[in-house]
């Protein structure tokens, strides 16, 4: 029994292992696509591209996918624990896999889509919440400030951070709704991910903005942009109601966890930090 990094040659066995673990929720085609996406993305130097596997006599029996990234500017390392599974007969070795995956003290590990039954496990592993729930907002009910809405690939004629344009363009290619709200003083980036609540109700989940206050400021412009895609409300990671927005806060819904030196900020993450959907 040993634990090691996942290599390119392991991708098909790992895809089959994850398919067994997640059952009807995720197909083999899904996992092959997800692993291909990880193979094609850039990874910080010396960090695993895919994560780690648990191996018994050369056969993968456990896997944990890690999506590494470096924060813009400072370059601090983050890794999202995207998906993990260990075959029932080898569950007693799961701690070995986890300890190997979470061993670096200079990395902030996140889990932004944990299943409810894993919450106590995460807390036992030293994770803390950085977002306790979600705020469901109806931005159209708040006029906000009128800013110019620009497409993601536009180079605004107002100040902005260079990495934000790359972030908007990249996330647009992942199927997100990415745009700027620009004023004479500043260009403000926004990324929303279209999704279905309970599999039927369309909405937009806020993935990135510079500050949550920007959502309030440009609520009207955001509402008009989302309405073009038939989306009337937005889901926002939060720790309570958001002043200035009409909506409702739901505690203990979709909590986000972290472990490590840097506490993440809500609404400053990306789809590349989670498994491809």
N, C-alpha and C positions, 0 to 999 in steps of 0.2 A: 504494500500500500504506500503510495507516495502522492504528494501534491506538487504540481508544477504549473508554469504558465501554459496557456492554450496557444498552440502553434497553428499555422495555416493548414497543416495536414490533419488537424483534429476537427476541422469545422463540420464535416458531415457527421461524424459520430456524435459530436456535441449537439448538432441540430436534432438528431434522433433522440438523444437523451432528454433534451428540453421538451420535445414533443410528448414523450412519455410522461414527463413531470407535469406539464400544463394541460394535458388532455385536450378536450374539445375546444378549450378557450383559445388555443394557438395551434395552427397547422404546421406541418413540416415545411411547407413553402414559406410561411411567415418567418420561421427561425432561420431558414437559409437566406432569406432576404435581409433579415436583421444582421446576421453575421457578415454578409457581403457588405452591408453598409459600414459596419465597424472596420472591415478590412480596408475600405476606401478612404476613411477619414484620417486626418492628421492626429498624431498622438505625441504628447510631450516626450522629450528624449529620455530613454531608459525606463519608460513606463510600459506596462503590458498593453498590448493592443486590444486584447479581448477579455482578459481576466485569468482565472485559474481553474484547473480541473483536478479532481480526485481520481486516481487511477489504481486499479487493482489488476495485476498481471497484464498490464498493457491495455486494459479496457477502461474507458471513462465511466465512472459510477457516480460522479458528482461534479457540479459545475457552478461557478459564480461569475457572472459577466460584470465587468467594471468598465465604465466609460470615463477615461481620464481627459482632463482639460486644464489649461492654465488660465488664470484670470487675467484680463487685459491690464496692461500697465505693470503691476507688480509681479505678475507671473506666478502667483501662489498656486499650488497644485490642488485640484479637486478631483474626486472620483465618485461617480454615482454608481451605487450598487443596483444594477438594473434588474437582473433576474438570477435566481439561484435555485438549485434542486439537487438532492442527494437520493439515490435509490434507497428504498426502505431497508434493505439488508445491510446497508452501510451507514445508516444514520448515526451510529456511535462515533463515526469519524468526521461528522459534520463540523465539529469544533476545530479540527485540524485545518479544514478548508477555510473556515472563517478567519482563524488566526493568521493564516498565510496571506489572505486577501487584505486584511486590515492592519498589517504589521507596521506600515510607515507612519511615523509620528509627525512628519512634515506635510502630510496630506490630510485635507478635510474630506471625509467621506460623507456622502449624502444618500438618503433613500427617499425619493420623492413620490413613490407610488406603492407603499407597502400594503399588503393585504391585512385586513383587520386582525386576523389571528396571529400575525407576526409582531404586532406592536409591543407586547410584553417581552418578546425575544430581543427586539432591537434595544429596548431600555436596559435589559440585562447585559447587553453587549456594550453599554456605555453611550448609546445614542441619546440625544436630546431633541426636543421639537424646536424648530425655528418658525413653524407656522402651525397653529392649532386647528384651523378650520378654513372655511371659504366664505366669502361675501358674494352673494348673487346680486348683481347690480343691473339696473335698467337705465343705461346712460342717456337714453332719449328723453327722460324726465328731468334732466338737468341740463340747462342750456350751455353753461360754461363759457369759456373764452373762444372766440372765433379765430382759428389759426388756419393757415393754408395747409391743405392735405397734399402731400407729395408722395409719389411712388417710391418704393424701396430703393430702386437703382438711381434715383435722382441725386445729384450732388447739390445739397442745399446752399443757398447764398447767405446763410446765417451760420454762426459757429456751431460745431458739433465735434464729437470725438470720432477719430478716424475709424476705430474698430467697430463703431456702431453701424456704419454703412455696410461693412462686410457682414456683420451679424444679420442685418435686415435682408440683404440679398441672399445669403446662405439659407436663412429660414424660409424665405419665399420659395426657394427651390425644394424645400421639404414639405411644401403645401400649406405653409402658414400664411396668415394675412399680415403683411409687413408694410409699414408706411411711416412717414414723418408728419408731425404737426409742427409747422414752422411759423415763427414770428420774426420780426426784425432783430430780436435779441438772441434767439437760439432756435435750433432745430431739435425737436424732441422725438425720439424713436419709440415706436410701439410694435410689438409682435403679439398676435393672437393666434391661437390654434383652434380651428373649427373642430367641434366634437358633438356627440350626441349624448344627452343625459338619459339614462335608462334605455339607451339604444334607440330612442325615438325623438327626443326633443332637441332641436338644433340650438347650439349656443356657441360662444367664443370664450376660450380660456386664455386669460392674460399670461403670456410667457415672459415677456420682457418689457420694461420701461425704465427710465432712469430713476424716477421717484414716483411713488404711488400718488402723490399730490398732483402729478401731471395728468393722471386719469380724470381727476375732478376738474382740473383747469380746462381740459379739452374734451369734456364728456360729450358735448354736442357734436363736435367734428368726428369723434370716435363713433358715435351712434350712427351718423350718416354713412360712414365708411362700412361699418358692419351690416347696415341695412341693405347695402348693395349685394350682400351675400345671403340675405334672408335671415340674419341673426339679430335678434332684438334684445338679448341680455347677455351679460358677461359674467364669468366665474373668476374670482380674484382670490389668490391666497391671502389670508389675513388672520390677525389675532383678535379681531373684534369688528364692530361696525366701522365703516369708513365714513367719516364726517364729510358731508357735502354731496354724497351719492345716495340716491334712492335705491333701496333694496333690503335684503335681509341677510344677517350673519348666521351661519350654521357652524356651531362648535363641533369638534371631533369628526368633521367631514374632510376627507382627503388630507390628513396631517402630513407634514414634511419633517424629516429627521436629519440630523447631522451629528457627526462625531469628528473631533479634531480641533485644530487651533483657530479656525476662522468661522464665526457664525455667519451663514449665508443670509442675504436679505431677500425677503419675499419679492416675487415678480422680477427677479434678476437671475434668471436661469435660461436654459434653452432646450429645444427638442433634442439637440445633439447630446444632452446629458442624460437622456432617457432612452430606453429601447425604442428603435424605430417602430412606428405604428402603421 
